[in-house]
Amino acid sequence: MNYANIKHYDIANGEGVRTSLFVSGCTHHCKDCFNPETWDFGYGKPFTKEVIDNIIQSLKSDYVNGLTLLGGEPMEIANQKALLPLVEQVKKIYPNKTVWCYTGYQFEDLLSGGKVHADWTEKLLNNIDIIVDGEFVKEKKDITLRFKGSSNQRIIDVQKSLKENKIILSPFNEKRK
């Protein structure tokens, strides 16, 4: 896997101060995507153990709330496999920090039998707290929404959804007041 960028001290892509990893590779090609260069799986730099170590180190401070995965498309099957060691390590070292993931896929696509479910997907989901799912749709763009760009997207509490075997939306779905 390659990655396009790492943003330390990001406050736009999830709750609080975060480290955000923008992966390369996406097959959605959403109209007016804010990162079209990341559609190419070969774009950017190789995702290595040193990169993982850098991300882990960046989460050390108490004021950093967690890690956000976006891109590109973190939930492309090849990217899932590469991200699994990172999220497992984050949750092991920092169990109180959250992992957010932005994906153009529907949450249902990630579950057993879904179109981007692989042998490692469940392990990956078990280490993600929040998923913002659904493609960005320009015609549904709404700047009053928190942490998402268009009204078709959902902010899902992954762990509650897995436990209850149904979609449980996060309170972050509410509009800004």
Backbone as ProteinMPNN parsed JSONL, in Angstrom:
{"seq_chain_A": "MNYANIKHYDIANGEGVRTSLFVSGCTHHCKDCFNPETWDFGYGKPFTKEVIDNIIQSLKSDYVNGLTLLGGEPMEIANQKALLPLVEQVKKIYPNKTVWCYTGYQFEDLLSGGKVHADWTEKLLNNIDIIVDGEFVKEKKDITLRFKGSSNQRIIDVQKSLKENKIILSPFNEKRK", "coords_chain_A": {"N_chain_A": [[0.838, -1.179, 0.0], [0.382, 2.268, -0.641], [0.671, 5.617, 0.633], [-0.767, 8.883, 0.688], [-0.557, 11.15, 2.318], [0.178, 12.288, 5.635], [-1.39, 13.808, 8.26], [-0.617, 15.54, 11.049], [-2.006, 16.633, 14.104], [-4.599, 17.192, 13.186], [-7.778, 18.633, 12.95], [-10.104, 18.407, 11.585], [-11.078, 15.963, 10.687], [-12.665, 14.098, 12.302], [-13.374, 13.64, 15.815], [-11.878, 15.943, 18.017], [-8.299, 16.464, 18.387], [-6.3, 14.897, 16.0], [-4.335, 12.314, 14.389], [-4.151, 11.965, 10.987], [-4.302, 9.665, 8.397], [-3.91, 9.543, 5.031], [-4.653, 7.35, 2.683], [-3.549, 5.78, -0.398], [-5.251, 4.918, -3.412], [-8.312, 4.244, -4.796], [-11.433, 3.225, -5.951], [-13.845, 4.447, -6.322], [-14.08, 7.109, -7.359], [-15.48, 9.602, -6.93], [-17.539, 12.313, -7.958], [-16.241, 15.565, -7.909], [-14.437, 14.952, -5.874], [-12.282, 15.605, -3.114], [-9.697, 14.781, -3.126], [-8.558, 13.712, -5.655], [-6.119, 12.828, -6.694], [-5.408, 10.728, -5.127], [-6.706, 8.506, -6.045], [-5.186, 6.777, -7.542], [-3.53, 3.815, -6.95], [-0.785, 3.644, -6.857], [0.129, 6.109, -6.14], [1.968, 8.465, -4.168], [3.824, 7.595, -1.211], [5.535, 4.614, -0.056], [3.892, 2.571, 2.38], [5.258, 1.817, 5.225], [6.893, -0.06, 7.926], [8.271, 1.87, 9.357], [6.723, 4.117, 8.878], [4.367, 3.369, 10.168], [5.394, 3.269, 12.797], [5.992, 5.991, 13.132], [3.412, 7.102, 13.064], [2.273, 5.868, 15.331], [3.896, 6.993, 17.323], [3.119, 9.659, 17.035], [0.675, 9.729, 18.257], [1.046, 9.768, 20.937], [0.848, 11.95, 22.818], [-1.332, 13.219, 25.369], [-3.337, 14.993, 24.561], [-3.993, 14.29, 21.991], [-6.585, 12.801, 20.318], [-6.908, 10.55, 18.704], [-6.692, 8.357, 15.816], [-7.304, 8.853, 12.354], [-8.459, 7.328, 9.415], [-8.393, 7.798, 5.998], [-8.712, 8.858, 2.57], [-8.123, 8.829, -0.878], [-9.162, 5.41, -0.458], [-9.592, 3.726, 2.363], [-10.861, 1.279, 2.792], [-10.64, -0.316, 0.552], [-9.914, -3.595, -0.481], [-7.148, -4.387, -0.587], [-5.973, -2.266, 0.792], [-7.137, -2.49, 3.309], [-5.888, -4.773, 4.362], [-3.251, -3.897, 4.661], [-3.604, -1.878, 6.533], [-4.465, -3.122, 8.842], [-2.375, -4.082, 10.742], [-1.549, -1.588, 11.75], [-3.891, -0.422, 12.992], [-4.436, -2.372, 14.906], [-2.171, -2.171, 16.512], [-2.409, 0.484, 17.392], [-4.746, 0.323, 18.993], [-3.87, -1.494, 20.909], [-1.714, -0.196, 22.185], [-2.793, 2.305, 22.809], [-5.509, 2.155, 24.182], [-7.619, 3.865, 24.858], [-7.851, 5.766, 22.923], [-9.456, 6.881, 19.927], [-10.316, 5.321, 16.807], [-11.091, 6.444, 13.692], [-12.698, 6.028, 10.534], [-13.035, 6.918, 7.194], [-15.041, 6.022, 4.533], [-16.056, 5.301, 1.209], [-17.608, 3.156, 0.745], [-20.581, 1.384, 1.736], [-21.43, 0.557, 5.081], [-22.547, -1.976, 5.271], [-21.371, -3.255, 3.104], [-18.956, -4.026, 4.094], [-19.338, -6.014, 5.874], [-19.692, -9.562, 6.615], [-20.057, -11.364, 3.651], [-20.368, -9.089, 2.188], [-19.379, -6.78, -0.479], [-16.741, -5.851, -0.172], [-15.617, -7.393, 1.77], [-13.163, -9.237, 3.374], [-10.883, -11.835, 4.502], [-9.628, -10.553, 6.635], [-11.174, -8.382, 7.313], [-13.07, -8.309, 9.446], [-11.396, -8.316, 11.718], [-10.188, -5.857, 11.332], [-12.425, -4.109, 11.508], [-13.091, -4.587, 14.178], [-11.317, -3.007, 15.479], [-11.923, -0.409, 14.948], [-13.598, 2.54, 15.798], [-15.422, 4.496, 14.855], [-17.123, 4.791, 11.789], [-17.422, 6.678, 8.909], [-19.57, 6.432, 6.43], [-20.331, 5.87, 2.907], [-20.4, 7.301, -0.349], [-19.19, 10.568, -1.263], [-21.564, 12.867, -2.334], [-22.088, 15.332, -4.502], [-24.477, 16.773, -5.033], [-25.804, 16.465, -2.675], [-24.4, 17.829, -0.833], [-23.726, 19.412, 2.251], [-22.982, 21.911, 4.307], [-23.584, 22.226, 6.953], [-23.379, 19.876, 8.259], [-21.685, 17.758, 10.582], [-18.453, 16.451, 10.413], [-18.85, 15.114, 7.992], [-19.454, 15.216, 4.445], [-21.707, 15.105, 2.753], [-25.29, 14.637, 2.803], [-26.128, 11.992, 2.49], [-24.284, 10.393, 3.691], [-23.31, 8.403, 6.531], [-22.598, 8.453, 10.01], [-21.275, 6.085, 11.863], [-21.422, 4.143, 14.793], [-19.234, 1.821, 15.23], [-18.535, -0.329, 16.989], [-20.83, -0.657, 18.656], [-22.67, -1.235, 16.642], [-21.698, -3.656, 15.598], [-21.96, -5.268, 17.861], [-24.746, -5.211, 18.343], [-25.69, -6.097, 15.972], [-26.849, -4.503, 14.005], [-27.207, -1.329, 12.322], [-25.985, 1.294, 14.176], [-26.235, 4.568, 14.679], [-23.926, 7.215, 15.283], [-23.947, 9.879, 17.723], [-22.758, 12.018, 16.463], [-23.972, 12.414, 14.037], [-25.821, 14.404, 14.117], [-26.71, 17.722, 13.102], [-24.627, 20.693, 13.035], [-24.989, 23.121, 15.565]], "CA_chain_A": [[0.0, 0.0, 0.0], [1.004, 3.583, -0.582], [-0.135, 6.641, 1.286], [-0.607, 10.198, 0.077], [-0.208, 12.187, 3.284], [-0.138, 12.126, 7.054], [-1.584, 15.107, 8.907], [-0.567, 15.538, 12.51], [-2.767, 17.744, 14.69], [-5.757, 17.423, 12.321], [-9.007, 18.845, 13.724], [-11.228, 18.401, 10.646], [-11.484, 14.617, 10.279], [-13.002, 13.333, 13.49], [-13.464, 14.398, 17.053], [-10.659, 16.363, 18.701], [-7.033, 16.509, 17.654], [-6.07, 13.548, 15.494], [-3.41, 12.05, 13.299], [-4.934, 11.461, 9.862], [-3.554, 8.97, 7.356], [-4.59, 9.537, 3.733], [-4.114, 6.235, 1.904], [-3.694, 5.86, -1.86], [-6.052, 3.879, -4.036], [-9.757, 4.361, -4.645], [-12.15, 2.888, -7.177], [-15.127, 5.164, -6.356], [-13.958, 8.268, -8.26], [-16.626, 10.485, -6.686], [-17.546, 13.626, -8.601], [-15.756, 16.628, -7.02], [-13.612, 14.411, -4.791], [-11.293, 16.588, -2.694], [-8.37, 14.168, -3.226], [-8.561, 12.792, -6.808], [-4.793, 12.248, -6.93], [-5.281, 9.502, -4.335], [-7.377, 7.38, -6.698], [-4.122, 5.911, -8.063], [-2.941, 2.987, -5.895], [0.662, 3.842, -6.847], [0.444, 7.492, -5.768], [2.508, 8.733, -2.835], [4.99, 6.908, -0.662], [5.237, 3.287, 0.505], [3.446, 2.468, 3.765], [6.255, 0.912, 5.806], [6.928, -0.167, 9.387], [8.723, 3.169, 9.874], [5.558, 5.008, 8.824], [3.51, 2.939, 11.284], [6.04, 3.723, 14.028], [5.816, 7.443, 13.186], [2.013, 7.357, 13.425], [2.12, 5.454, 16.729], [4.569, 8.022, 18.131], [2.353, 10.912, 16.953], [-0.518, 9.601, 19.094], [1.524, 9.664, 22.313], [0.4, 13.034, 23.697], [-2.686, 13.067, 25.915], [-4.304, 15.847, 23.866], [-4.343, 13.688, 20.703], [-7.724, 11.916, 20.562], [-6.834, 9.278, 18.002], [-6.253, 8.181, 14.438], [-8.336, 8.823, 11.317], [-8.065, 6.727, 8.145], [-9.166, 8.286, 4.863], [-7.867, 8.706, 1.394], [-8.187, 7.432, -1.237], [-10.187, 4.535, 0.134], [-8.985, 2.762, 3.285], [-11.536, -0.014, 2.806], [-10.319, -1.193, -0.579], [-9.438, -4.825, 0.16], [-5.686, -4.354, -0.419], [-5.64, -1.285, 1.831], [-7.543, -3.06, 4.603], [-4.858, -5.712, 4.843], [-2.083, -3.115, 5.073], [-3.952, -1.043, 7.687], [-4.759, -3.936, 10.018], [-1.346, -4.016, 11.789], [-1.545, -0.244, 12.347], [-5.0, -0.213, 13.927], [-4.259, -3.289, 16.042], [-1.138, -1.602, 17.371], [-2.973, 1.683, 18.024], [-5.662, -0.087, 20.052], [-3.108, -2.169, 21.96], [-0.899, 0.788, 22.908], [-3.632, 3.434, 23.237], [-6.888, 1.639, 24.161], [-8.611, 4.925, 25.069], [-7.888, 6.655, 21.756], [-10.413, 6.375, 18.947], [-9.953, 5.167, 15.405], [-12.157, 6.802, 12.755], [-12.417, 5.645, 9.149], [-13.932, 7.437, 6.154], [-15.099, 5.105, 3.402], [-17.134, 5.472, 0.242], [-18.444, 1.964, 0.789], [-21.589, 1.294, 2.786], [-21.019, -0.323, 6.17], [-23.011, -3.323, 4.939], [-20.409, -3.822, 2.152], [-17.797, -4.484, 4.848], [-19.72, -7.153, 6.706], [-19.594, -10.875, 5.981], [-20.859, -11.454, 2.446], [-20.346, -7.8, 1.492], [-18.49, -6.752, -1.649], [-15.338, -5.602, 0.183], [-15.285, -8.174, 2.964], [-12.08, -10.204, 3.178], [-10.579, -12.598, 5.714], [-9.112, -9.674, 7.683], [-12.057, -7.23, 7.511], [-13.657, -8.31, 10.789], [-10.36, -7.873, 12.657], [-10.034, -4.417, 11.136], [-13.605, -3.453, 12.086], [-13.032, -4.716, 15.636], [-10.392, -1.989, 15.988], [-12.39, 0.899, 14.492], [-14.683, 3.033, 16.638], [-16.393, 5.25, 14.06], [-16.996, 4.794, 10.328], [-18.252, 7.579, 8.118], [-19.707, 5.628, 5.213], [-21.053, 6.403, 1.758], [-19.673, 8.196, -1.253], [-19.551, 11.981, -1.286], [-22.469, 13.201, -3.432], [-22.077, 16.796, -4.584], [-25.843, 17.293, -4.968], [-26.276, 16.348, -1.289], [-23.434, 18.53, 0.017], [-24.378, 20.199, 3.287], [-21.9, 22.385, 5.182], [-24.013, 22.23, 8.35], [-23.132, 18.548, 8.817], [-20.403, 17.579, 11.259], [-17.595, 15.314, 10.068], [-19.183, 14.473, 6.728], [-19.645, 16.213, 3.413], [-23.019, 15.066, 2.097], [-26.33, 14.115, 3.694], [-26.293, 10.544, 2.335], [-23.283, 9.691, 4.489], [-23.708, 8.082, 7.903], [-21.528, 8.312, 10.998], [-21.71, 4.845, 12.504], [-20.706, 3.601, 15.945], [-18.915, 0.477, 14.733], [-18.568, -1.374, 18.017], [-22.232, -0.901, 19.014], [-23.319, -1.864, 15.484], [-21.277, -5.062, 15.542], [-22.524, -5.961, 19.029], [-26.204, -5.323, 18.229], [-25.973, -6.664, 14.655], [-27.628, -3.542, 13.226], [-26.542, -0.03, 12.238], [-26.214, 2.228, 15.275], [-25.629, 5.844, 14.311], [-23.266, 7.99, 16.317], [-24.534, 11.213, 17.939], [-22.119, 12.983, 15.559], [-24.81, 12.592, 12.861], [-26.626, 15.613, 14.272], [-26.156, 18.925, 12.46], [-24.054, 21.721, 13.9], [-26.029, 24.027, 16.109]], "C_chain_A": [[0.881, 1.24, 0.0], [0.092, 4.528, 0.184], [0.207, 7.996, 0.675], [-0.089, 11.229, 1.065], [-0.512, 11.703, 4.687], [-0.261, 13.532, 7.617], [-1.569, 14.897, 10.412], [-1.351, 16.756, 12.987], [-3.936, 18.159, 13.796], [-6.996, 17.587, 13.204], [-10.257, 18.778, 12.843], [-11.822, 17.015, 10.407], [-11.733, 13.693, 11.46], [-12.947, 14.217, 14.715], [-12.089, 14.7, 17.645], [-9.458, 16.453, 17.781], [-6.667, 15.085, 17.268], [-4.847, 13.507, 14.59], [-4.24, 11.414, 12.194], [-4.015, 10.89, 8.799], [-4.407, 8.923, 6.098], [-3.95, 8.452, 2.873], [-4.312, 6.494, 0.412], [-4.506, 4.675, -2.349], [-7.525, 4.038, -3.736], [-10.42, 4.066, -5.985], [-13.484, 3.62, -7.297], [-15.138, 6.303, -7.369], [-15.169, 9.194, -8.143], [-16.45, 11.817, -7.408], [-17.18, 14.675, -7.55], [-15.06, 16.094, -5.765], [-12.568, 15.46, -4.412], [-9.863, 16.053, -2.765], [-8.258, 13.25, -4.443], [-7.191, 12.178, -7.109], [-4.627, 10.93, -6.182], [-6.042, 8.319, -4.917], [-6.363, 6.337, -7.168], [-3.471, 5.144, -6.912], [-1.43, 3.171, -5.793], [1.084, 5.231, -6.417], [1.059, 7.548, -4.368], [3.722, 7.902, -2.485], [4.587, 5.541, -0.108], [4.872, 3.359, 1.996], [4.295, 1.388, 4.435], [6.106, 0.822, 7.329], [7.357, 1.156, 10.0], [7.578, 4.181, 9.878], [4.604, 4.652, 9.968], [4.088, 3.434, 12.603], [5.877, 5.229, 14.216], [4.392, 7.796, 13.623], [1.77, 7.011, 14.894], [2.728, 6.508, 17.654], [3.751, 9.312, 18.156], [1.11, 10.901, 17.836], [-0.207, 9.66, 20.588], [0.942, 10.72, 23.256], [-1.044, 12.849, 24.123], [-3.725, 13.868, 25.141], [-4.67, 15.322, 22.469], [-5.412, 12.63, 20.962], [-7.638, 10.583, 19.841], [-6.386, 9.397, 16.568], [-7.463, 8.206, 13.516], [-7.73, 8.259, 10.042], [-8.982, 7.279, 7.059], [-8.288, 8.252, 3.635], [-8.263, 9.544, 0.219], [-9.332, 6.701, -0.528], [-9.538, 3.497, 1.034], [-9.604, 1.372, 3.21], [-11.465, -0.784, 1.49], [-9.64, -2.418, 0.039], [-7.926, -4.812, 0.39], [-5.279, -3.383, 0.687], [-6.031, -1.786, 3.214], [-6.432, -3.916, 5.193], [-3.636, -4.959, 5.358], [-2.358, -2.298, 6.335], [-4.177, -1.841, 8.967], [-3.653, -3.883, 11.082], [-1.287, -2.649, 12.487], [-2.659, -0.11, 13.372], [-4.924, -1.168, 15.124], [-3.239, -2.727, 17.025], [-1.659, -0.363, 18.099], [-3.855, 1.278, 19.195], [-4.952, -0.796, 21.207], [-2.366, -1.147, 22.826], [-1.758, 1.89, 23.522], [-5.111, 3.019, 23.265], [-7.967, 2.717, 24.329], [-8.681, 5.931, 23.925], [-8.808, 6.029, 20.708], [-9.796, 6.267, 17.557], [-11.208, 5.454, 14.583], [-11.729, 6.364, 11.369], [-13.487, 6.232, 8.234], [-13.872, 6.492, 4.966], [-16.27, 5.447, 2.493], [-18.047, 4.262, 0.172], [-19.497, 2.111, 1.874], [-21.071, 0.321, 3.84], [-21.385, -1.777, 5.858], [-22.065, -4.026, 3.96], [-19.199, -4.44, 2.848], [-18.079, -5.745, 5.662], [-19.626, -8.454, 5.919], [-20.576, -10.973, 4.81], [-20.893, -10.169, 1.634], [-19.277, -7.763, 0.414], [-17.036, -6.414, -1.336], [-14.99, -6.258, 1.518], [-14.224, -9.198, 2.585], [-11.83, -10.918, 4.507], [-10.194, -11.713, 6.895], [-10.058, -8.515, 8.018], [-12.643, -7.178, 8.915], [-12.645, -7.865, 11.831], [-10.16, -6.368, 12.556], [-11.205, -3.675, 11.786], [-13.604, -3.515, 13.612], [-12.114, -3.684, 16.284], [-10.749, -0.58, 15.528], [-13.595, 1.3, 15.334], [-15.8, 3.673, 15.828], [-16.077, 5.072, 12.581], [-17.949, 5.836, 9.776], [-18.358, 6.905, 6.76], [-20.499, 6.356, 4.133], [-20.206, 7.368, 0.938], [-20.117, 9.64, -1.041], [-20.411, 12.229, -2.522], [-22.627, 14.721, -3.454], [-23.474, 17.392, -4.416], [-26.426, 17.232, -3.551], [-25.306, 17.008, -0.304], [-24.182, 19.43, 0.992], [-23.312, 20.626, 4.286], [-22.318, 22.47, 6.65], [-23.782, 20.879, 9.026], [-21.768, 18.501, 9.491], [-19.716, 16.326, 10.73], [-18.003, 14.542, 8.827], [-19.557, 15.555, 5.727], [-21.006, 16.244, 2.77], [-24.008, 14.289, 2.958], [-26.586, 12.618, 3.554], [-25.321, 9.749, 3.211], [-23.787, 9.486, 5.919], [-22.465, 8.009, 8.778], [-21.977, 7.198, 11.941], [-20.805, 4.495, 13.684], [-20.45, 2.126, 15.628], [-19.074, -0.582, 15.811], [-19.991, -1.685, 18.476], [-22.956, -1.616, 17.877], [-22.958, -3.336, 15.378], [-21.917, -5.86, 16.676], [-24.016, -6.209, 18.862], [-26.655, -5.874, 16.874], [-26.967, -5.815, 13.848], [-26.9, -2.205, 13.267], [-26.968, 0.839, 13.416], [-25.475, 3.517, 14.91], [-25.018, 6.519, 15.524], [-24.017, 9.309, 16.528], [-23.91, 12.29, 17.045], [-22.932, 13.208, 14.283], [-25.646, 13.863, 12.926], [-25.925, 16.786, 13.604], [-25.522, 19.834, 13.508], [-25.156, 22.64, 14.377], [-25.535, 25.445, 16.109]], "O_chain_A": [[1.974, 1.251, 0.566], [-1.099, 4.269, 0.357], [1.323, 8.221, 0.208], [0.722, 12.084, 0.708], [-1.35, 10.825, 4.895], [0.648, 14.35, 7.472], [-2.395, 14.173, 10.968], [-1.348, 17.795, 12.327], [-4.226, 19.348, 13.666], [-7.236, 16.776, 14.098], [-11.356, 19.066, 13.316], [-12.967, 16.91, 9.965], [-11.098, 12.648, 11.598], [-12.534, 15.376, 14.661], [-11.244, 13.812, 17.757], [-9.59, 16.511, 16.559], [-6.715, 14.175, 18.096], [-4.389, 14.535, 14.092], [-4.951, 10.438, 12.431], [-3.071, 11.545, 8.357], [-5.49, 8.339, 6.092], [-2.831, 8.62, 2.389], [-5.135, 7.319, 0.015], [-4.458, 3.583, -1.782], [-7.947, 3.976, -2.581], [-10.015, 4.595, -7.021], [-14.192, 3.432, -8.287], [-16.085, 6.447, -8.142], [-15.803, 9.525, -9.144], [-15.352, 12.371, -7.46], [-17.727, 14.682, -6.447], [-15.101, 16.731, -4.713], [-12.024, 16.133, -5.287], [-8.915, 16.79, -2.494], [-7.887, 12.088, -4.276], [-7.118, 11.112, -7.72], [-3.797, 10.104, -6.559], [-6.025, 7.234, -4.336], [-6.662, 5.143, -7.187], [-2.92, 5.756, -5.997], [-0.847, 2.884, -4.747], [2.28, 5.511, -6.334], [0.7, 6.76, -3.494], [4.534, 7.554, -3.342], [3.432, 5.335, 0.266], [5.472, 4.114, 2.761], [4.072, 0.194, 4.233], [5.302, 1.533, 7.934], [6.857, 1.53, 11.061], [7.48, 5.007, 10.785], [4.096, 5.539, 10.654], [3.356, 3.963, 13.439], [5.649, 5.693, 15.333], [4.193, 8.683, 14.453], [1.133, 7.777, 15.617], [2.122, 6.869, 18.663], [3.692, 9.987, 19.184], [0.552, 11.958, 18.13], [-1.12, 9.607, 21.411], [0.58, 10.397, 24.388], [-1.879, 12.383, 23.347], [-4.884, 13.46, 25.072], [-5.573, 15.864, 21.831], [-5.192, 11.684, 21.718], [-8.214, 9.593, 20.291], [-5.786, 10.391, 16.158], [-8.515, 7.657, 13.842], [-6.636, 8.649, 9.633], [-10.206, 7.232, 7.188], [-7.209, 7.662, 3.67], [-8.652, 10.71, 0.291], [-10.309, 7.298, -0.078], [-8.996, 2.503, 0.55], [-8.942, 0.385, 3.53], [-12.151, -1.793, 1.325], [-8.87, -2.28, 0.989], [-7.471, -5.194, 1.469], [-4.34, -3.655, 1.436], [-5.324, -1.528, 4.188], [-6.086, -3.794, 6.368], [-3.053, -5.338, 6.374], [-1.444, -2.052, 7.123], [-4.087, -1.288, 10.063], [-3.971, -3.654, 12.249], [-1.005, -2.573, 13.683], [-2.401, 0.277, 14.512], [-5.309, -0.8, 16.234], [-3.433, -2.805, 18.238], [-1.386, -0.178, 19.285], [-3.725, 1.838, 20.283], [-5.389, -0.704, 22.354], [-2.391, -1.23, 24.054], [-1.481, 2.354, 24.628], [-5.889, 3.496, 22.44], [-9.121, 2.486, 23.97], [-9.495, 6.855, 23.963], [-8.923, 4.807, 20.615], [-8.888, 7.014, 17.192], [-12.241, 4.805, 14.747], [-10.537, 6.33, 11.062], [-14.684, 6.066, 8.468], [-12.794, 6.192, 4.452], [-17.341, 5.835, 2.96], [-19.137, 4.332, -0.396], [-19.319, 2.878, 2.821], [-20.355, -0.627, 3.519], [-20.616, -2.693, 6.151], [-21.962, -5.252, 3.977], [-18.501, -5.274, 2.27], [-17.159, -6.447, 6.081], [-19.497, -8.438, 4.695], [-21.767, -10.702, 4.959], [-21.393, -10.161, 0.51], [-18.379, -8.605, 0.388], [-16.167, -6.671, -2.169], [-14.179, -5.744, 2.289], [-14.368, -9.929, 1.606], [-12.488, -10.635, 5.508], [-10.417, -12.093, 8.044], [-9.766, -7.739, 8.927], [-12.705, -6.105, 9.515], [-12.992, -7.111, 12.74], [-9.984, -5.686, 13.566], [-10.995, -2.718, 12.532], [-14.073, -2.584, 14.266], [-12.135, -3.509, 17.503], [-9.956, 0.345, 15.702], [-14.502, 0.498, 15.556], [-16.98, 3.427, 16.079], [-14.925, 5.185, 12.162], [-19.128, 5.873, 10.127], [-17.375, 6.81, 6.025], [-21.227, 7.312, 4.398], [-19.409, 8.14, 1.471], [-21.266, 9.904, -0.686], [-20.035, 11.847, -3.63], [-23.218, 15.314, -2.551], [-23.639, 18.403, -3.733], [-27.433, 17.879, -3.267], [-25.381, 16.777, 0.902], [-25.136, 20.117, 0.625], [-22.793, 19.796, 5.032], [-21.483, 22.758, 7.507], [-23.968, 20.753, 10.236], [-20.815, 19.127, 9.028], [-20.336, 15.269, 10.616], [-17.543, 13.418, 8.627], [-19.929, 16.666, 6.105], [-21.436, 17.291, 2.287], [-23.63, 13.409, 3.732], [-27.212, 12.028, 4.434], [-25.527, 8.557, 3.44], [-24.572, 10.277, 6.443], [-21.409, 7.557, 8.336], [-22.926, 7.353, 12.709], [-19.579, 4.546, 13.58], [-21.347, 1.292, 15.747], [-19.684, -1.624, 15.571], [-20.332, -2.852, 18.668], [-23.768, -2.508, 18.124], [-23.819, -4.17, 15.099], [-22.361, -6.99, 16.475], [-24.507, -7.287, 19.197], [-27.846, -6.093, 16.649], [-27.805, -6.339, 13.114], [-26.07, -1.973, 14.146], [-28.155, 1.086, 13.625], [-24.246, 3.545, 14.844], [-25.523, 6.408, 16.641], [-24.658, 9.803, 15.6], [-24.485, 13.367, 16.89], [-22.61, 14.114, 13.514], [-26.127, 14.344, 11.9], [-24.696, 16.836, 13.547], [-25.833, 19.758, 14.696], [-26.13, 22.895, 13.668], [-26.258, 26.351, 16.525]]}, "name": "protein", "num_of_chains": 1, "seq": "MNYANIKHYDIANGEGVRTSLFVSGCTHHCKDCFNPETWDFGYGKPFTKEVIDNIIQSLKSDYVNGLTLLGGEPMEIANQKALLPLVEQVKKIYPNKTVWCYTGYQFEDLLSGGKVHADWTEKLLNNIDIIVDGEFVKEKKDITLRFKGSSNQRIIDVQKSLKENKIILSPFNEKRK"}
